[in-house]
Amino acid sequence: MDFTLTAEQKAICDNVAETCGKFSDAYWLGKDTTGDFPIEFHQAMAKGGWLGITMPDEYGGSNLGLLEAALMMHQVARSSGAMSAASAIHINLFGPHPIVKFGTDDQKKRWLPELIHGETKVCFGVTESNAGLETTAIETSAVKTGSRYYVNGAKVWTSTAQQANKIMLLARTKPKEDCLNRIEGLSLFYTNLDRDYVDIRLIDKMGRKAVDSNELFIGDLPVPEEDLLGEEGKGFQYLLHSLNPERILVGVEAIGIGQNAIARASQYAQERVVFGRPIGQNQAIQHPLAESWMELEAAFLIAMQAASLYDRKEPCGLKANAAKYLGGEAGFKACTQSLMTFGGMGYAKEFHVERLLREVLICRIAPVSPQMILNYIAEKALGLPKSY
């Protein structure tokens, strides 16, 4: 088994790292303070062609696989930008995938080039307060009248809605009581985020302030029938094609943030002298950092395996979920240990590790909790009874 990156993959890592390196700690601390969207970073990534890394080349993309996308997002998250940088572009890699797979030629021509070139920003309208991870329980409805659907409902934790002009929207086109199966009756739309019909309310949150999260209240949003993706009622099945890539990408992002934190802590442990010796000489400092290094490396390997399976069109659900779980847990532990290595100064924003800790928490919570992943692994890998 060869774990060596190809020359092209190494070039991706180097070039992405170079682009990210142009945006300093001070830039990202400023965005974390003001909450301003990192437009300059988004534009730089678009100019480099990175927003279309997985998109078909006939629309201006690079037509590369999830493995290359994971390598790219690992470098992005490993940079000073951490989750703020990753979230600013993350949705371009998994969110529009249903367009690529199920969109008509006309839809691809209309939508993909502007996404690839960074001319359009899209948000993802799926999660609802009363449904959470039980996606089939969503209540947002889309009722067709003539050649339009009219959408009513509410979404929550919709990232980048303050910036977006498009929305990938999941809505119920058939009442639950009329469906034989709970996954029926849900349809997927890609349409204009028209603020005349959508009230967007910012959620003030713990971290990643530069990339907004929102509640959406939708009232009679008109959606042309040509903005329906695929067949009506099959939106949930279409959405599933994005879930494994999303888990893998979030996993490698957590790993990158953790590696950033460990690098900062190791440097500080060499420079900080107490009682006449660097604190990094003490095993109580060394051992936890060494443990985190190993855990991050192991999580990265399973994430690469999961991405490789996906690209080969082989079953990857177990490994994708494992990558998200292991990456999220290892990244969180690494950031926590980094802050503790800095001691009191770790609590100060000027050293940045408290920001990394706040941001890596996202990778534990979203898009699926550690507990739900453990449920899935127990059932699918170990054959234990379904627990929920």
C-alpha positions as CSV (number, residue, x, y, z in Angstrom):
1,M,0.0,0.0,0.0
2,D,1.6,3.3,-1.2
3,F,0.8,6.4,0.9
4,T,3.0,8.7,-1.2
5,L,1.3,11.7,-2.7
6,T,1.6,12.2,-6.4
7,A,3.5,15.2,-7.8
8,E,0.1,16.8,-8.6
9,Q,-1.2,16.2,-5.1
10,K,2.0,17.7,-3.5
11,A,1.6,20.7,-5.8
12,I,-2.0,21.2,-4.6
13,C,-0.8,21.2,-1.0
14,D,2.1,23.5,-1.6
15,N,0.1,26.0,-3.7
16,V,-2.9,26.1,-1.3
17,A,-0.5,26.6,1.6
18,E,1.2,29.4,-0.3
19,T,-2.2,31.2,-0.9
20,C,-3.3,30.7,2.7
21,G,0.1,32.0,3.9
22,K,-0.7,35.4,2.5
23,F,-3.4,35.8,5.2
24,S,-1.7,36.3,8.6
25,D,-2.7,35.7,12.2
26,A,-3.5,39.4,12.4
27,Y,-5.9,39.2,9.4
28,W,-7.9,36.3,10.9
29,L,-7.9,37.8,14.4
30,G,-9.3,40.9,12.9
31,K,-12.1,39.0,11.2
32,D,-12.8,37.1,14.4
33,T,-13.1,40.5,16.2
34,T,-15.3,42.3,13.6
35,G,-17.2,39.4,12.2
36,D,-16.5,40.6,8.7
37,F,-16.6,37.9,6.0
38,P,-13.1,37.1,4.7
39,I,-13.9,38.4,1.2
40,E,-10.2,38.8,0.2
41,F,-9.4,35.2,1.1
42,H,-12.5,33.9,-0.7
43,Q,-11.5,35.9,-3.8
44,A,-7.9,34.6,-3.6
45,M,-9.1,31.0,-3.5
46,A,-11.4,31.6,-6.4
47,K,-8.7,33.3,-8.4
48,G,-6.5,30.2,-7.8
49,G,-9.2,28.0,-9.2
50,W,-9.6,26.2,-5.9
51,L,-13.4,26.6,-5.6
52,G,-13.9,24.3,-8.5
53,I,-11.5,21.6,-7.6
54,T,-14.1,18.9,-7.7
55,M,-16.2,20.4,-10.5
56,P,-16.3,19.1,-14.1
57,D,-13.7,20.7,-16.3
58,E,-16.2,21.6,-19.0
59,Y,-17.6,24.2,-16.7
60,G,-14.2,25.6,-15.6
61,G,-13.5,23.2,-12.7
62,S,-10.5,20.9,-12.2
63,N,-12.5,17.6,-12.2
64,L,-10.4,16.2,-9.4
65,G,-11.5,13.8,-6.7
66,L,-12.5,14.0,-3.0
67,L,-8.9,13.0,-2.0
68,E,-7.5,16.1,-3.7
69,A,-10.3,18.2,-2.1
70,A,-9.5,16.8,1.3
71,L,-5.8,17.6,0.9
72,M,-6.7,21.1,-0.1
73,M,-9.1,21.7,2.9
74,H,-6.5,20.2,5.3
75,Q,-4.1,22.8,4.2
76,V,-6.7,25.6,4.5
77,A,-7.7,24.5,8.0
78,R,-4.0,24.1,9.0
79,S,-3.4,27.8,8.2
80,S,-4.0,30.7,10.4
81,G,-7.6,30.9,9.1
82,A,-8.6,27.6,10.7
83,M,-12.3,26.9,10.5
84,S,-13.1,30.5,9.4
85,A,-11.1,30.0,6.3
86,A,-12.4,26.5,5.7
87,S,-16.0,27.5,6.2
88,A,-15.7,30.4,3.8
89,I,-15.2,28.0,0.9
90,H,-16.2,24.6,2.3
91,I,-19.7,24.5,0.8
92,N,-18.3,24.8,-2.7
93,L,-16.9,21.3,-2.4
94,F,-19.9,19.4,-1.1
95,G,-23.0,21.6,-1.3
96,P,-23.3,21.8,-5.0
97,H,-22.6,18.1,-5.6
98,P,-26.3,17.3,-6.3
99,I,-26.1,19.8,-9.2
100,V,-23.1,18.0,-10.7
101,K,-24.8,14.6,-10.3
102,F,-28.5,15.2,-10.8
103,G,-28.7,18.6,-12.6
104,T,-29.7,19.0,-16.2
105,D,-27.2,20.3,-18.7
106,D,-28.9,23.6,-18.7
107,Q,-28.8,23.8,-14.9
108,K,-25.1,23.0,-14.9
109,K,-24.4,25.6,-17.5
110,R,-26.4,28.2,-15.5
111,W,-25.0,27.5,-12.1
112,L,-21.6,25.8,-12.0
113,P,-19.3,28.4,-13.8
114,E,-20.4,31.2,-11.4
115,L,-19.8,29.0,-8.4
116,I,-16.4,28.0,-9.6
117,H,-15.3,31.6,-10.3
118,G,-16.6,32.8,-6.9
119,E,-19.2,35.0,-8.5
120,T,-22.0,33.3,-6.5
121,K,-22.1,32.4,-2.9
122,V,-24.4,29.7,-1.8
123,C,-25.9,28.7,1.6
124,F,-27.3,25.3,2.6
125,G,-30.9,25.3,3.9
126,V,-31.6,21.9,5.4
127,T,-31.5,21.9,9.2
128,E,-34.6,22.9,11.2
129,S,-35.0,23.5,14.9
130,N,-37.6,20.8,15.4
131,A,-35.9,18.2,13.3
132,G,-32.1,18.5,14.0
133,L,-30.4,15.4,12.6
134,E,-33.7,13.8,11.8
135,T,-33.8,15.4,8.4
136,T,-36.9,13.5,7.3
137,A,-38.8,15.3,10.0
138,I,-38.4,18.8,8.4
139,E,-41.6,20.8,8.0
140,T,-40.6,23.5,5.5
141,S,-43.1,23.0,2.6
142,A,-43.0,23.7,-1.2
143,V,-46.4,23.8,-2.8
144,K,-46.6,24.0,-6.6
145,T,-48.9,26.4,-8.3
146,G,-48.6,26.6,-12.0
147,S,-44.9,26.8,-13.0
148,R,-43.7,27.8,-9.5
149,Y,-43.3,26.4,-6.1
150,Y,-44.0,28.5,-3.0
151,V,-41.9,27.7,0.0
152,N,-42.9,28.3,3.6
153,G,-41.0,27.3,6.7
154,A,-37.9,28.0,8.8
155,K,-34.2,26.9,8.7
156,V,-31.5,27.2,11.3
157,W,-27.7,27.1,11.4
158,T,-27.6,28.2,7.8
159,S,-24.0,29.4,7.2
160,T,-23.1,32.3,4.9
161,A,-26.7,33.4,4.4
162,Q,-25.7,37.0,5.1
163,Q,-23.4,36.8,2.1
164,A,-25.2,34.3,-0.2
165,N,-27.4,35.0,-3.2
166,K,-28.3,31.4,-3.8
167,I,-29.6,28.6,-1.5
168,M,-29.6,24.8,-1.7
169,L,-32.9,24.2,-0.1
170,L,-34.6,21.0,1.1
171,A,-38.4,21.2,1.4
172,R,-41.4,18.9,1.6
173,T,-43.4,18.7,-1.6
174,K,-45.6,15.9,-0.3
175,P,-47.2,15.8,3.2
176,K,-45.6,13.2,5.6
177,E,-49.0,11.6,6.2
178,D,-49.3,10.9,2.5
179,C,-45.9,9.1,2.3
180,L,-45.4,5.4,2.6
181,N,-41.7,5.9,3.6
182,R,-40.3,8.7,5.7
183,I,-37.6,9.6,3.1
184,E,-40.3,10.3,0.5
185,G,-41.8,13.6,-0.4
186,L,-38.7,15.8,0.1
187,S,-37.4,17.8,-2.8
188,L,-34.2,19.7,-3.4
189,F,-34.0,23.1,-5.0
190,Y,-31.2,25.5,-5.9
191,T,-32.6,28.9,-6.2
192,N,-32.3,32.6,-5.5
193,L,-32.1,33.6,-1.9
194,D,-34.7,36.4,-2.3
195,R,-34.7,38.6,0.8
196,D,-38.1,40.0,-0.1
197,Y,-39.4,36.5,1.0
198,V,-36.7,35.4,3.5
199,D,-36.0,37.0,6.8
200,I,-32.4,36.2,7.7
201,R,-31.4,36.6,11.4
202,L,-27.8,36.3,12.5
203,I,-27.0,33.9,15.3
204,D,-24.4,35.3,17.7
205,K,-22.2,32.3,18.5
206,M,-19.1,31.1,20.3
207,G,-16.6,31.0,17.4
208,R,-16.1,31.4,13.7
209,K,-17.5,34.8,13.8
210,A,-16.3,35.7,10.3
211,V,-18.5,33.1,8.7
212,D,-22.1,33.9,9.8
213,S,-24.7,31.4,11.0
214,N,-28.4,32.2,10.7
215,E,-32.0,31.5,11.2
216,L,-34.1,31.8,8.1
217,F,-37.8,32.5,8.1
218,I,-39.3,31.8,4.7
219,G,-42.7,33.1,3.6
220,D,-44.1,32.3,0.1
221,L,-40.6,32.2,-1.5
222,P,-41.4,31.7,-5.2
223,V,-39.2,29.1,-6.8
224,P,-39.4,28.4,-10.6
225,E,-39.9,24.8,-11.5
226,E,-36.6,24.9,-13.4
227,D,-34.8,25.3,-10.1
228,L,-35.9,21.9,-8.9
229,L,-33.0,19.4,-8.9
230,G,-33.8,16.0,-10.3
231,E,-37.1,14.5,-9.6
232,E,-39.7,15.8,-7.2
233,G,-39.7,13.8,-3.9
234,K,-36.2,12.4,-4.2
235,G,-34.4,15.3,-2.5
236,F,-33.4,13.2,0.5
237,Q,-31.7,10.6,-1.6
238,Y,-29.8,13.3,-3.6
239,L,-28.7,14.9,-0.4
240,L,-27.1,11.6,0.8
241,H,-24.5,12.0,-2.0
242,S,-23.0,15.0,-0.2
243,L,-23.0,13.5,3.3
244,N,-19.9,11.2,3.2
245,P,-17.7,13.9,1.4
246,E,-18.8,16.4,4.0
247,R,-17.9,14.1,6.9
248,I,-14.4,13.5,5.4
249,L,-13.8,17.2,4.8
250,V,-14.9,18.2,8.3
251,G,-12.6,15.5,9.7
252,V,-9.5,16.7,7.8
253,E,-10.3,20.3,8.7
254,A,-10.3,19.4,12.4
255,I,-7.0,17.6,11.9
256,G,-5.5,20.6,10.3
257,I,-6.6,22.9,13.1
258,G,-5.2,20.5,15.6
259,Q,-1.9,20.3,13.9
260,N,-1.8,24.1,13.8
261,A,-2.4,24.2,17.5
262,I,0.3,21.5,18.3
263,A,2.9,23.4,16.2
264,R,2.2,26.6,18.1
265,A,2.4,24.8,21.5
266,S,5.6,23.0,20.6
267,Q,7.2,26.3,19.5
268,Y,6.1,28.0,22.7
269,A,7.3,25.1,24.8
270,Q,10.8,25.5,23.4
271,E,10.8,29.3,24.0
272,R,9.2,29.5,27.4
273,V,11.7,29.1,30.2
274,V,10.7,28.5,33.8
275,F,13.0,27.5,36.6
276,G,16.0,27.8,34.3
277,R,14.8,25.3,31.6
278,P,12.3,25.3,28.7
279,I,9.0,23.9,29.7
280,G,9.1,21.6,26.7
281,Q,11.9,19.7,28.5
282,N,9.3,18.5,31.0
283,Q,7.6,15.2,30.2
284,A,4.3,16.6,31.5
285,I,4.4,19.0,28.6
286,Q,6.0,16.6,26.0
287,H,3.8,13.5,26.4
288,P,0.4,15.1,25.9
289,L,1.7,16.9,22.8
290,A,3.3,13.7,21.5
291,E,0.0,11.8,22.0
292,S,-1.9,14.4,20.1
293,W,0.6,14.3,17.2
294,M,0.1,10.5,16.9
295,E,-3.7,10.8,17.1
296,L,-3.9,13.5,14.4
297,E,-1.6,11.4,12.1
298,A,-3.7,8.3,12.6
299,A,-7.0,10.2,12.0
300,F,-5.5,11.7,8.8
301,L,-4.7,8.3,7.4
302,I,-8.2,7.0,7.8
303,A,-9.6,10.2,6.3
304,M,-7.3,9.7,3.2
305,Q,-8.5,6.0,3.0
306,A,-12.2,7.2,3.2
307,A,-11.6,9.7,0.4
308,S,-9.8,7.2,-1.7
309,L,-12.7,4.7,-1.3
310,Y,-15.2,7.4,-2.3
311,D,-13.2,8.3,-5.4
312,R,-13.1,4.6,-6.4
313,K,-16.9,4.5,-6.0
314,E,-16.5,1.9,-3.2
315,P,-18.6,1.9,0.0
316,C,-17.0,4.5,2.3
317,G,-19.7,5.2,4.9
318,L,-17.9,3.6,7.8
319,K,-14.6,5.1,7.1
320,A,-16.1,8.6,6.3
321,N,-17.9,8.6,9.7
322,A,-14.8,7.3,11.4
323,A,-12.7,10.1,9.8
324,K,-15.1,12.7,11.0
325,Y,-15.2,11.3,14.6
326,L,-11.5,10.7,15.0
327,G,-10.6,14.0,13.4
328,G,-13.0,15.9,15.5
329,E,-11.9,14.3,18.7
330,A,-8.2,14.5,18.0
331,G,-8.4,18.1,16.8
332,F,-10.3,19.1,20.0
333,K,-7.8,17.3,22.2
334,A,-4.9,18.9,20.4
335,C,-6.3,22.4,20.7
336,T,-7.2,21.9,24.4
337,Q,-3.6,20.7,25.1
338,S,-2.1,23.5,23.2
339,L,-4.0,26.1,25.2
340,M,-3.0,24.3,28.5
341,T,0.7,24.4,27.3
342,F,0.5,28.1,27.0
343,G,-1.0,28.3,30.5
344,G,-2.6,31.6,31.3
345,M,-1.3,33.2,28.0
346,G,-3.3,30.6,26.1
347,Y,-6.4,32.4,27.3
348,A,-5.2,35.6,25.6
349,K,-6.4,36.2,22.0
350,E,-3.0,37.5,20.9
351,F,-1.6,33.9,21.0
352,H,-4.5,32.6,18.8
353,V,-4.8,29.1,20.4
354,E,-8.1,30.1,22.2
355,R,-9.5,30.9,18.8
356,L,-8.4,27.5,17.4
357,L,-10.1,25.8,20.3
358,R,-13.4,27.7,19.8
359,E,-13.4,26.9,16.1
360,V,-12.4,23.2,16.3
361,L,-15.5,22.6,18.5
362,I,-17.6,23.0,15.4
363,C,-16.0,19.9,13.9
364,R,-17.2,17.8,17.0
365,I,-20.7,19.1,16.8
366,A,-21.4,19.4,13.1
367,P,-22.6,18.0,10.7
368,V,-23.3,15.0,13.0
369,S,-22.6,14.5,16.7
370,P,-19.9,12.1,18.0
371,Q,-22.7,10.1,19.6
372,M,-24.6,9.6,16.4
373,I,-21.5,8.4,14.7
374,L,-20.9,5.9,17.5
375,N,-24.5,4.7,17.0
376,Y,-23.8,4.2,13.3
377,I,-20.5,2.4,13.7
378,A,-22.0,0.1,16.4
379,E,-24.9,-0.8,14.0
380,K,-23.1,-1.0,10.7
381,A,-19.7,-2.3,11.7
382,L,-20.5,-4.4,14.7
383,G,-23.9,-5.6,13.8
384,L,-25.5,-4.3,17.1
385,P,-29.2,-3.4,17.3
386,K,-30.1,0.1,16.1
387,S,-30.3,2.3,19.2
388,Y,-32.4,5.2,17.9
